[in-house]
Amino acid sequence: MDHFWIFPLLGVVAGVLAGLLGIGGGLVLVAALVWVLPWFGIPAEAAMHAALASSLASIVLTATSSAYAHHRRGSVIWPTVAWMVPGLLLGGWLGSGLAVYLDDGVLRWVVALYCLVAGAQMAFGSARKGGGGDGAAPPRGWPMTAAGTGIGAISAVVGIGGGSMTVPLLVWRGVAPVRAVGTSSACGVAIAIGSALGYALHAPAGALPEHAVGYVYLPAAIGVAVASVLAAPWGTRLAHAIGGTALKRVFAIFMVVMGISILLAG
């Protein structure tokens, strides 16, 4: 019980990353929580699932704070968000249902490999002209809804707010990187809601010993969320200060580092 201070500390890191990269800090949270949660009596065989679920539950508030900060700067493309939300909610629910039945080791490899692929895509992928860039028509339509379903499902399995998929997708569609990050933050709210509900309701009875709803460990989710809400605007200011190509490079480097670290930890 003496270690509860670590959850707000992780929340500060998650909040800054949410505003900076549009990822909700989920990758950092999952990597950290899978080691920290056993200190609080979480069984080792349930630690990965609890880390994923608690990360996603905290992202509800983290992403909301980040999205609001980006909205105030005009960086959220709301028509695109509206088209993606139904798919994001459905995907989050379905993905969390699948993750509940996957082995701990399988989940670790999925997260690590996903980080490496997304980082490489962001580093070497090229943006398509047109789309939702400055002054252009924003990406919309059923293809965006379908993409949201896939993004939501994968995000639920790896415990993130989906920014590492949503941002590259929007950049590929021609959206300016800083607006892609802002839009991704808003999308992350829907992913987190659908996924956290899924982990809470799909989990077997008594999945965690106490202070939990399904696989969501409440002290971690709440401690991280409260601190991250206060820290997210700092990351948003950094994102607007860095901007463009440099922001893409930061994003790509971050993803590769996290992927390698998770593989080494496994």
N, C-alpha and C positions, 0 to 999 in steps of 0.2 A: 504493500500500500504506500510505501515511502516513495515510490517511483512515479506517482501520477503526474508529477511536474513535467514528465517527458512528453505528454500528449499536447499541451499547449506549445511547447517548443517545436514539435513537429508541425503544429498548425501554422506557426509563423513561416516556416520554410515552405509549406504547401501553399500558403496564401500568396507569398511573393512569386512563386513559380506559376500560380494560376493566372496572375495578372500579366506576368512576363511572357509566358509561353502558351497560355490558354489550355493547360493540361490539368488544372486542378491539383497539381502536386501529387497526383495519385501514384505515380511510379515510385516516388520517394517514400510515400506513406506505406505502400505495400512492402517494399524492401525493408523498411525499418520495423513495421509492425509485426512482420513474421518472426522477427527475433525478439521483440519486446513483449508481445502478448503472453508468452509462457511465464513471464515473471508474475503475471496476475492470475495464474491458475488455469490458463487455457491449455487444453491437451495439445501435445505436439502435432498429432494427426489432424487437429482441427485448426491449427494456427494459420495456415495459408488461406483457408476459406474465411476465417474470421478477419484476417488482414484485408482481404478483398472486400468483404461486406462492410467493414468499419470504414475503410477508405472511401467507398462509394457513398455511404451515409453522410460522411463529413463533407463530401464534395457538394452536396445539395446547397449548403450555405456558402461554401467557398466560391463555387461557380456563380451563385447569385450575386455575391458581393463584387466579384470580378466583372460580371456582365453589366452590372449597374454602373461601375466606374467607366467601363468602355462605352456604354450607352451615352453617358454624359459628354463624352468626347466625340460622339457621332460615329463610333467604330463598329456598331452592331448592325448587320443587314437583316432587319426583322422579317421581310418577306421570305428570305431564304430560311430563316429559323422556323417560320410558320409551316413551310412545306416539309421540313425535316422532322419536326416534333413527333407526329404520329408514329413514324418509323423508329425514332429513337426510343420512345417509350416501349413499343412492342419488342424491339430488339433487346433492350435492357432486361425486360422480363424473361424473355426466352433464353438469353445468354446466361443469366444467373441460375435459371433452372437447370441448364446443362452443367454449369460449373459445380453445382452441389454434388453431382455424381462423378466428377473427375477426381483422380488421385492427386495428392499433394505434389508429388514429383512432376506429374504431367503439367500441372498449372505453372510450376516454376519455369519449365522449358518453354511453355507457350509465351509467358510474359517476356522472357529474355530474348527469344528469337524475334518476337514482334517488335521489341525496342530496336534491334539492329536493322530490321527491314525498314521500319518507319524512318529511322535516322538517315539511312542511305538514300531513301526516296527523296527526303527533303533536301539532302545535300546535292544530289545529282539530277533530280527531276527538273523539268523546265515548265514554266507557266505558259498557258495557252492564252493567246491574245483574245480580248473581248471578255464576255462574262460579267461578273459583278465588280469590276474595277471601279475606280473613281468616275462617277457620272454615268456609268454603263448600266444596262439592265441587270439586276441581280440574278444569280442562279435560282431557278425555281422549277416546279413541275414534279410529276410523279417519279422521275428518275432520282430526284433529290430525296424523296420519301423512301424509295427503295434503298438508296445509299445509307440513309439514316438507320434503317433496320439492321443492315450489316454492321454499321459503326456501333450501334447500341449493343448488339449481341457480343461483338468482340470486346468492347469496352467493359462489359459486365464480367467477362471471363478473366480479363487482366486487371480489373479493379481501378479503372481510370475514368476521367471525364470525356474521353474521346478526342481530345485536341490533337493528338499525334496522328489521327486519321482525318479529322475534319479540316484541320489547317492545311495539310497537303492537298486535299481534295479541292478546297476553295481556291488555293493558290493556283492549282492546275486549271481551274475554271476562270482564271484571270483576276481574282480578287487580290487587292493589295495585301501584303503580309500582315500589317498591323490590323486591318479590318477583318482578315481571316481569323486572327487571334480573338478579337472582340466577339465575332459571330460564334466562334467555337465555344467561348465561355458561356454564352446563352444556351447553346445546344447541350452543354454539359449538365445544366440543371435538369433537363428532361431525362438524360441518360442516368444520372444519379438517382432520381426518383424511381424510375422503372426498375433499375438494378437493385437498389437497396430494399425495395419492397419485395422483390423476388428472393433475395437472400434471407429476408426475414420470414417469409411465408413458405418457401420451398424447403427450408432446413428441417431435418428430422427433430422430433421432440427431444428436448434436453441436449441440443447440440453443444451448447456452452454451459458451464456450471452455474453461473450467476451473473447478474447485471447485464443481461443480454436479451435481445429479441431475435430469435433464430440465431443466425451467425453474426448479427450486428452487436459488437461489444460496446455498450452505451458510453462508458467512461472515455473510451478512445474516440468514438465518433463525436461526442459533445466537446471534449477537451480540444481536439484538433479543430473542429468547426468554429468555435468561438474565437480562438486566436487567429485562425486563417482569415476570418472576415475582417479583422482589423488590419491584417498585413497585405491583403490583396491589392488595395490601391497603390501601395509602393511598387509592386510589380507592374501595374498598369502604367505608371509614370515612367518606369524604366523602358517598357516596350515602346512608348511613344518617343522616348529619347534616343533609343537605338535605331528602330525603324528598319524597313526594307531588307537589303541583302544581309546585313549584319545580324538581323533578327533570325533569318533563316539559318545562318551558320551556328548561332547560339543554340537554336532548337536542335539541329542535327547533331552537334557535338554532345549535347545533353543526353539525347536518346541513345547514342552509341555507348557513352560512359555507363549509363544505367543498365543497358543490356549486358555489358561485360561484367559489371559488378554483381548482377544477379546470377550470372553463370558461375562466377567464382564462388559466390556464397553457397550455391547448391552443392 
